[in-house]
Amino acid sequence: ANEKIQAIATFVRDDIRYVAVEIGKGRWQPRPAATTLHNRFGDCKDKTTLMREMLKAAGIPSRAVLANTTHSVKPDLPTPFQFNHCIVAIPRSALSEPAAWADACAGGWFFFDPTHPSTRPGQIPDGLLGDYVLIASENDSTFYRLPERSPDSYRRAYDIVATLAQDGSVSAEVNVRDYGLRAADTRYEFSTTPPEKEKLAWTQYLSKLNPGVDITEYRNGSAGDTAWESFRIRYPKYLVHAGGLNLLKPDLIHSGEPPLLTREQRVHPINFGSARLTATSILWHLPPGWAVEGDMVPLSAGCESGNVEARVRVSNDTLRYDLTETYTGAMLGASQYGVARKFNRDLSSAKGMTLLIKRP
């Protein structure tokens, strides 16, 4: 059944253009599935209705589901006006491989949004994760809470090889790969943004870290459940000279801005953002004979909102910098401000780490 559901879901998602024509009764009543199939467009109700009819023809039961893409649904508020979206639910028992799509299941149901342009079966759009939905049935008024976003489901990996030249310039080959829901967002971005604009966005971002960056050989694409970008960068001046020593920031892709939580007290909760995971690995090639001064002490810090780990390892004329950031999405109360400030300082230290390098 999974193969049939995937084929139907992909067709409705990709071949039926989303157009919201909400006039008169069309605001509430979906058009017949045959009309939507003929027109090749429809709104969320129309796409849901068409997908359900196609599933029915394949012998797979389903229900329409009411949701909200802009505000959280309140189960104790008895009004239909808090819903603005419609998706599909299939009994989990109808799946041939339930475990494969477990991240999109809740309360014995498998959920899919046929209007989202890049999510695949087994993925729930970011705007619906963790929210309540209502299955449209005369016999069932139970609210179901969709799964929360996990850090691993919104993951990015940087794999970079950088070369430091004798004159202090740096060239690097950058590979970025996104997974899960982050890949879904990135695929959609690729479908709406020309590669030249993506390259320009990277240039603007990296120029804030170190002026004069040059980006070449930019490419992007997707493979399986991932989306990727690759490019080469060059910084004509990267080292900071301090007498006979040189200062090298091993993380050339992230900002090492000072901590933001500077006030002594806090009256509002602290939020470090939604659940996500970012892993960065940078292999540096140093000029022959150049040496890193001092001990490379690993940095590890964490709190309820997340954790960060940074490590530098030196071997001959190479050094490897690894940084892992994991955020849970949990908010810290004002009473935990001291914990949040420390985590913020440690995070800034990990990204802004600077090494002393001595020439021969």
C-alpha positions in Angstrom: 0.0 0.0 0.0 2.9 2.4 0.7 3.9 2.4 -3.0 0.3 3.1 -4.1 -0.1 5.9 -1.6 3.3 7.4 -2.6 2.3 7.4 -6.3 -1.1 9.0 -5.7 0.3 11.6 -3.2 3.1 12.6 -5.6 0.7 13.0 -8.5 -1.7 15.2 -6.5 1.1 17.2 -5.0 3.0 17.8 -8.3 0.5 17.5 -11.1 -2.4 19.4 -9.6 -1.4 23.1 -9.2 -2.4 24.8 -6.0 -4.8 27.7 -6.7 -7.0 29.1 -4.0 -10.3 30.2 -5.6 -12.5 30.7 -2.5 -15.6 32.4 -3.8 -19.1 31.8 -2.4 -19.6 28.2 -1.4 -16.2 27.4 -2.7 -14.8 28.8 0.5 -16.2 25.7 2.3 -17.3 23.1 -0.2 -14.7 21.2 -2.3 -15.1 20.9 -6.0 -15.8 17.4 -7.4 -12.7 15.3 -7.8 -13.4 14.9 -11.6 -13.5 18.7 -12.0 -10.2 19.2 -10.2 -8.6 16.4 -12.2 -9.8 18.0 -15.4 -8.8 21.5 -14.5 -5.4 20.4 -13.1 -5.7 22.9 -10.3 -7.5 23.4 -6.9 -7.2 24.5 -3.4 -6.4 22.4 -0.3 -10.0 21.0 -0.1 -10.0 20.2 -3.8 -6.6 18.4 -3.7 -7.6 16.5 -0.6 -10.9 15.4 -2.2 -9.1 14.3 -5.3 -6.5 12.4 -3.4 -9.1 10.6 -1.3 -11.1 9.6 -4.4 -7.9 8.2 -6.0 -7.1 6.3 -2.7 -10.6 4.9 -2.7 -10.2 3.6 -6.2 -7.1 1.9 -5.0 -8.9 0.3 -2.1 -7.3 2.5 0.6 -9.6 4.3 3.1 -8.9 7.9 4.1 -10.4 11.0 5.8 -10.3 14.7 5.3 -8.5 16.6 8.2 -9.0 20.2 9.3 -5.8 22.1 10.3 -4.4 25.6 10.6 -1.2 26.8 8.9 -0.9 30.2 10.5 -2.0 29.8 14.2 -2.1 27.0 16.8 -5.4 25.1 17.0 -7.0 25.3 20.4 -8.9 22.1 21.1 -11.1 23.8 23.8 -12.4 26.4 21.4 -15.6 25.1 19.8 -15.6 26.9 16.4 -14.8 25.8 12.9 -13.4 29.2 12.1 -10.0 28.4 13.6 -9.3 26.0 10.7 -7.9 27.3 7.4 -6.4 24.2 5.8 -7.3 20.7 4.8 -5.1 17.6 4.6 -5.5 13.8 4.3 -5.4 11.1 7.0 -5.1 7.3 6.2 -5.5 4.6 8.9 -2.1 3.5 9.9 -3.3 -0.1 9.7 -3.8 0.5 5.9 0.0 1.0 5.4 2.0 -1.9 4.3 5.1 -0.5 6.1 4.0 1.7 8.9 7.4 2.1 10.4 8.7 3.7 7.2 6.4 6.7 7.7 6.3 6.8 11.5 7.3 10.4 11.6 4.0 11.4 10.0 1.7 9.2 12.2 -0.3 10.1 15.3 -3.1 8.3 17.1 -3.4 5.5 14.7 -3.4 7.7 11.6 -1.0 8.6 8.9 -1.1 12.3 7.7 -0.1 13.9 4.4 -0.5 17.4 3.1 -1.0 17.2 -0.7 -0.6 21.0 -1.1 2.9 21.4 0.2 5.2 21.5 -2.8 8.2 19.5 -1.5 7.3 17.3 1.5 7.0 13.6 0.7 4.9 10.9 2.3 6.4 10.4 5.8 7.0 14.1 6.3 4.7 16.7 7.8 5.2 20.3 6.7 7.0 22.4 9.3 4.1 24.7 9.8 1.9 21.9 11.0 4.3 20.0 13.2 3.3 19.8 16.9 -0.1 21.3 16.2 -3.6 19.8 16.7 -5.7 18.7 13.8 -9.3 17.5 13.6 -10.4 14.6 11.4 -13.6 15.6 9.6 -16.1 12.9 10.6 -19.6 12.8 12.0 -18.6 10.0 14.3 -15.3 11.3 15.5 -14.6 14.7 17.1 -11.2 13.7 18.5 -8.3 16.1 18.2 -4.9 14.6 17.2 -1.6 16.2 17.9 0.9 15.9 15.1 4.4 14.9 16.0 6.9 17.6 17.1 9.8 18.4 15.0 13.0 16.6 16.1 16.5 18.0 15.6 17.5 15.0 13.4 14.5 15.6 11.1 15.8 19.1 10.3 19.4 18.5 9.7 22.2 20.2 7.8 25.8 19.0 7.3 28.8 21.1 6.1 31.8 19.2 4.7 34.6 21.6 3.9 38.2 21.2 2.8 40.2 24.5 3.2 43.7 25.3 2.2 45.7 28.1 3.8 48.4 29.7 1.6 51.7 31.2 2.6 50.3 34.7 1.9 47.4 34.2 4.3 44.7 33.7 1.6 42.3 30.8 1.9 40.6 28.7 -0.7 38.0 26.1 0.2 35.7 23.5 -1.4 32.3 23.7 0.4 29.7 20.9 0.3 26.3 21.5 2.1 23.8 18.7 2.4 20.3 19.0 4.0 18.2 16.1 5.2 14.5 15.5 6.1 12.3 18.5 6.4 15.2 20.9 5.9 15.8 19.2 2.5 12.1 19.6 1.7 12.4 23.4 2.4 15.7 23.6 0.4 14.2 21.7 -2.6 11.3 24.2 -2.7 13.8 27.1 -2.5 15.7 25.6 -5.4 12.5 25.3 -7.4 11.6 29.0 -7.0 15.1 30.6 -7.0 17.6 30.6 -9.8 21.1 29.3 -9.0 22.6 32.7 -9.6 20.5 34.2 -6.8 21.4 31.3 -4.5 25.0 32.0 -5.2 24.5 35.7 -4.5 22.8 34.9 -1.2 25.9 32.9 -0.1 28.2 35.7 -1.3 26.3 38.2 0.8 26.3 36.0 3.8 30.0 35.1 3.7 31.0 38.7 3.0 29.7 39.6 6.4 32.1 37.1 7.9 35.1 38.1 5.9 35.0 40.8 3.2 36.2 40.1 -0.3 35.0 36.5 -0.6 34.8 35.1 -4.2 32.5 32.2 -4.9 32.9 30.0 -8.0 31.6 26.7 -9.4 28.3 27.0 -7.6 25.9 24.0 -8.1 22.9 22.6 -6.4 20.4 19.7 -6.7 18.7 16.9 -4.8 19.2 13.2 -4.4 16.9 10.8 -2.6 15.7 12.5 0.6 18.5 15.1 0.5 19.2 18.5 -1.1 22.7 19.7 -1.7 24.8 22.7 -2.7 28.5 22.9 -3.5 30.9 25.7 -4.4 34.4 27.0 -4.1 35.3 30.1 -2.1 38.4 32.2 -1.8 39.3 34.8 0.8 42.2 36.9 -0.4 42.9 37.9 3.3 41.9 35.6 6.0 44.7 35.5 8.6 45.0 38.2 11.2 48.6 39.0 11.9 49.8 39.6 15.5 53.5 40.1 15.6 55.2 36.9 14.7 52.0 35.0 15.2 48.9 34.6 13.0 45.3 34.3 14.2 43.2 31.7 12.3 39.5 31.3 12.8 38.9 27.6 11.9 35.2 28.0 11.4 35.0 29.9 8.1 31.2 29.3 7.5 29.6 30.5 10.7 29.5 33.9 12.4 31.4 34.2 15.7 29.3 37.2 16.9 29.5 38.2 20.6 26.8 36.8 22.9 23.4 38.5 22.5 22.1 38.0 26.0 24.0 40.8 27.8 21.5 42.2 30.2 21.8 41.2 33.8 18.1 40.2 34.2 15.4 38.8 32.0 11.6 39.0 32.3 10.7 37.0 29.1 11.4 33.4 28.2 14.5 32.7 26.0 14.1 30.9 22.7 17.1 29.5 20.7 14.9 28.6 17.8 13.1 25.5 16.4 14.5 22.0 16.7 17.4 21.5 14.3 20.8 19.9 14.0 23.8 21.3 12.2 27.1 19.4 11.9 30.2 21.2 10.5 33.5 19.4 9.6 36.4 21.5 8.2 39.7 19.9 7.2 42.4 22.5 7.0 45.7 22.1 5.0 48.4 24.4 6.4 51.6 25.5 4.7 54.5 23.1 5.4 56.1 23.7 8.8 53.3 26.0 10.1 52.3 24.9 13.7 49.3 25.5 15.9 50.3 27.0 19.3 48.6 26.0 22.6 46.5 23.1 23.7 43.3 22.3 21.8 40.8 21.8 24.6 37.4 20.5 23.4 34.4 22.7 24.2 31.1 21.1 25.3 28.1 22.9 26.7 24.4 22.3 26.9 21.0 23.2 28.4 17.4 22.2 27.9 17.3 24.2 24.7 20.2 22.4 23.1 23.9 21.6 23.2 27.1 22.5 21.3 30.3 20.6 20.9 33.5 21.9 19.2 36.8 20.1 18.8 40.1 20.9 17.0 42.6 18.1 16.2 46.0 18.8 14.8 48.1 16.3 12.8 51.3 17.3 10.9 50.3 20.0 8.5 46.5 19.6 8.9 44.0 20.5 11.5 40.3 19.4 11.7 37.6 21.5 13.2 34.3 19.8 14.1 31.3 21.6 15.4 27.9 20.0 16.3 24.9 22.2 17.2 21.7 20.5 18.4 18.6 22.6 19.3 15.6 21.0 20.9 13.1 23.8 20.4 12.5 24.0 24.1 12.1 27.5 25.6 13.9 28.5 28.8 12.0 30.5 31.4 13.2 33.8 32.8 14.3 32.1 35.9 16.8 30.1 33.8 18.3 33.2 32.3 21.7 32.4 33.9 21.8 29.0 32.2 20.8 30.6 28.9 23.5 33.3 29.1 26.2 30.7 29.7 25.0 28.5 26.8 24.9 31.6 24.6 28.5 32.5 25.6 29.7 29.0 25.0 28.0 28.9 21.6 29.6 32.2 20.6 33.0 30.8 21.8 32.6 27.6 19.8 31.8 29.5 16.5 34.3 32.3 17.1 37.2 30.1 18.2 40.6 31.5 17.2 43.9 29.6 16.9 47.4 30.9 17.1 49.6 29.7 14.2 53.3 30.2 14.1 55.3 30.2 10.9 58.6 28.3 10.6 
